[in-house]
Amino acid sequence: MDKVNCIISQSAKIRESLVKIDLNSIGMVFIYDENDRIVGVATDGDIRSCLLDNFTLEDSTRRFLILTLYGEGILIVVSQFLSYLTLR
């Protein structure tokens, strides 16, 4: 699994998030902002819910940014996870 398939820009389309989720086999993508900081996570279930709420595949990932990650603790865990993927 490649780290690039686990992260996505918040300006990317929902369709791109689904493609990455399908490729990474972990069922989620970490969302980063214009400063390359992880700002959230989206799961395939989050995207399904948004589509049922009349979002489209062409909407921005920013629209369904469900979980905002605050605090150093969670960012360290995400960073370690992405580093682990790089080593594999």
Backbone torsions as a table, in degrees:
resi	resn	phi	psi	omega
1	MET	NA	134.9	-177.5
2	ASP	-99.0	136.3	-179.7
3	LYS	-55.5	-34.7	-177.4
4	VAL	-60.1	-25.5	178.0
5	ASN	-85.9	1.7	180.0
6	CYS	-107.9	-6.4	-179.0
7	ILE	-127.6	151.1	179.7
8	ILE	-152.8	147.0	177.7
9	SER	-70.9	146.1	178.0
10	GLN	-68.4	-12.5	177.4
11	SER	-90.3	-5.5	179.7
12	ALA	-69.9	159.7	178.1
13	LYS	-77.7	152.7	177.4
14	ILE	-56.9	-38.0	178.3
15	ARG	-55.7	-43.1	179.4
16	GLU	-63.7	-37.3	177.4
17	SER	-62.8	-43.1	179.5
18	LEU	-63.8	-39.9	178.5
19	VAL	-62.0	-45.2	-179.8
20	LYS	-65.0	-40.5	177.8
21	ILE	-61.4	-40.7	178.7
22	ASP	-64.5	-37.9	-178.7
23	LEU	-76.7	-30.5	-172.5
24	ASN	-89.4	-15.5	176.6
25	SER	60.3	18.1	173.9
26	ILE	-107.6	-4.5	174.3
27	GLY	78.8	14.2	179.9
28	MET	-158.8	164.1	170.8
29	VAL	-131.2	146.3	173.6
30	PHE	-91.4	133.8	-174.6
31	ILE	-102.4	131.2	179.0
32	TYR	-117.0	155.5	-178.1
33	ASP	-97.3	-172.1	-177.3
34	GLU	-67.1	-13.7	176.2
35	ASN	-99.8	13.7	-179.7
36	ASP	61.3	30.0	175.5
37	ARG	-100.2	138.9	175.1
38	ILE	-69.5	123.2	-177.4
39	VAL	-117.9	-6.1	179.9
40	GLY	-178.7	-177.5	179.1
41	VAL	-141.5	145.0	176.1
42	ALA	-131.8	133.4	178.8
43	THR	-103.8	166.8	176.6
44	ASP	-61.6	-33.1	177.2
45	GLY	-66.7	-38.9	176.1
46	ASP	-59.6	-44.3	-178.2
47	ILE	-67.0	-42.0	176.7
48	ARG	-57.4	-44.9	179.6
49	SER	-61.0	-42.5	179.1
50	CYS	-64.3	-41.0	178.9
51	LEU	-63.8	-36.4	176.1
52	LEU	-68.7	-22.3	176.8
53	ASP	-92.8	22.1	174.4
54	ASN	73.7	20.8	166.7
55	PHE	-71.6	163.2	175.8
56	THR	-118.3	165.2	178.4
57	LEU	-66.5	-16.9	179.9
58	GLU	-92.8	-3.8	175.6
59	ASP	-68.1	156.5	179.9
60	SER	-74.1	146.0	175.0
61	THR	-56.9	-32.9	178.9
62	ARG	-54.7	-31.9	-178.3
63	ARG	-64.4	-29.0	-176.5
64	PHE	-116.5	25.0	177.0
65	LEU	-62.1	97.3	-169.9
66	ILE	-81.5	-47.9	-171.7
67	LEU	-119.1	112.5	176.4
68	THR	-87.7	129.4	-176.0
69	LEU	-96.4	117.4	177.2
70	TYR	-117.8	154.3	175.9
71	GLY	92.0	148.0	-177.3
72	GLU	-68.9	-32.3	-176.4
73	GLY	-55.6	-52.4	-177.9
74	ILE	-68.5	-34.3	179.6
75	LEU	-67.9	-33.2	176.0
76	ILE	-65.8	-42.8	179.1
77	VAL	-61.8	-45.8	179.0
78	VAL	-62.2	-45.1	179.9
79	SER	-60.1	-43.4	179.1
80	GLN	-64.8	-39.2	179.2
81	PHE	-63.1	-45.8	-179.7
82	LEU	-66.8	-34.9	175.7
83	SER	-65.4	-40.0	177.9
84	TYR	-58.6	-43.2	179.8
85	LEU	-62.9	-37.4	179.9
86	THR	-65.4	-35.6	-178.2
87	LEU	-74.7	-20.9	-176.3
88	ARG	-77.1	NA	NA
